[in-house]
Amino acid sequence: MKTNRNLPVIAEMTLILLLATLVGIVWNHRLLSDAWSGKAVLATQKSVPSTQQGTTPLPLGLMQVKELYDRKEALIVDARDNPSFAAGHIKGALSLPLGELDAGLAAFRAKAPPTATLVVYCNGFNCHDSMELGSRLLGAGYRKVFVFLGGYPEWRDAGYPIAEGPP
Amino acid sequence: MNLFRKHLRSVLRIALGAVFFYAGALKINDPQAFAGNIAAYKLLPYFANYLTAAILPWLEVFCGLLLIIGLRVRAAAAMVILLNLIFMAALAVAMVRGLDIDCGCFKQGGSKTPAWLALARDAVLLSMALFVFRGANRKEKDISLS
């Protein structure tokens, strides 16, 4: 008797879940396919924009950043604070926490000439520090500044080179 | 079932449905930000964060709608119970690990809700859902007996 009464609940729950899955996947199919195949994004969206720029840095995807990284054509800049940087960062990245920009800019200039291509990142997705830092670097005279939207989480999860330790 | 309980149940059912409908509808608009918030919990592999962000808001909306209109209340309430248990487990894990993250429960990228507050909120929603589920279950039994 009990199983008879419980079975429909499970069945109905499964049905609700299936419906939500179906609608969710159809509704977000573009986002999902982008997320599924970072490589497909690379294939169709090959080139990194060559010049810019107003006051807003242009966003880059994982594959574009990897391309620049492999060809050593860009300096990777970490906008997060020091503890986050020490806990893990893109290997070879320069640390320039947004909060310490005023103090750190002089030292940063010594490492990065104004002609350098910069790729700024932070904790991805809804972290806006990289965008903010990118804008301010543009304001500080850098000409080619990009923001890696996926940031450290996407880089790390893709299995690309990371490092730990203080700047 | 006395009249007060019956009305209380209806009120709670609709309130619970409204909360879930609202929570889901907010997230449908910004799946990418929601994926980021899920990723911050560090529980799922990369793609699963996106998949969850794509599906979960719709699940919340459907359950919310069913609760509001009073259709398939048992299943919807059971699903809400299940979801709340999962949310609470995820929040508890985040708290234990000391992750300083936004719960991502409602508006994405809004002000940060502390994990304990989100946990308490989920506990309230969970007890509401249990109450609604029990009522719906009893009603089902009454019908099958009559």
Contacts between the chains, C-beta under 8 A, distances in Angstrom:
chain1	res1	chain2	res2	distance
A	5	B	137	7.9
A	5	B	140	6.9
A	5	B	141	7.4
A	5	B	144	7.7
A	8	B	75	7.8
A	9	B	74	5.3
A	9	B	75	5.3
A	9	B	78	5.5
A	12	B	72	5.5
A	12	B	74	7.3
A	12	B	75	3.3
A	13	B	75	4.9
A	13	B	78	5.7
A	13	B	79	5.1
A	13	B	82	7.5
A	15	B	75	7.7
A	16	B	59	7.0
A	16	B	62	5.5
A	16	B	63	6.6
A	16	B	66	7.3
A	16	B	72	7.6
A	16	B	75	6.2
A	16	B	76	6.9
A	16	B	79	5.7
A	17	B	59	6.5
A	17	B	79	7.3
A	19	B	58	7.9
A	19	B	62	6.2
A	20	B	55	5.6
A	20	B	56	7.8
A	20	B	58	4.1
A	20	B	59	3.8
A	20	B	61	7.8
A	20	B	62	5.4
A	21	B	55	5.1
A	21	B	58	8.0
A	23	B	58	4.9
A	24	B	54	4.3
A	24	B	55	3.6
A	24	B	56	7.5
A	24	B	57	7.2
A	24	B	58	4.4
A	24	B	59	7.5
A	25	B	51	7.9
A	25	B	54	6.0
A	25	B	55	7.0
A	27	B	28	7.3
A	27	B	54	7.1
A	27	B	58	7.1
A	28	B	31	5.3
A	28	B	50	7.8
A	28	B	53	7.6
A	28	B	54	3.8
A	31	B	31	5.8
A	31	B	32	6.3
A	31	B	35	7.9
A	31	B	50	6.5
A	31	B	54	6.9
A	32	B	50	5.8
A	32	B	51	6.7
A	32	B	54	5.8
A	35	B	35	7.6
A	35	B	46	7.4
A	35	B	47	5.7
A	35	B	50	4.0
A	36	B	47	6.0
A	36	B	50	7.9
A	123	B	40	7.9
A	124	B	36	6.1
A	124	B	39	7.3
A	125	B	32	6.6
A	125	B	33	6.2
A	125	B	35	6.7
A	125	B	36	2.5
A	125	B	37	7.7
A	125	B	39	6.8
A	126	B	33	4.9
A	126	B	36	4.7
A	126	B	37	6.9
A	126	B	108	6.6
A	126	B	109	4.8
A	127	B	36	7.9
A	153	B	39	5.6
A	154	B	46	7.2
A	157	B	45	7.2
A	157	B	46	4.1
A	158	B	46	7.5
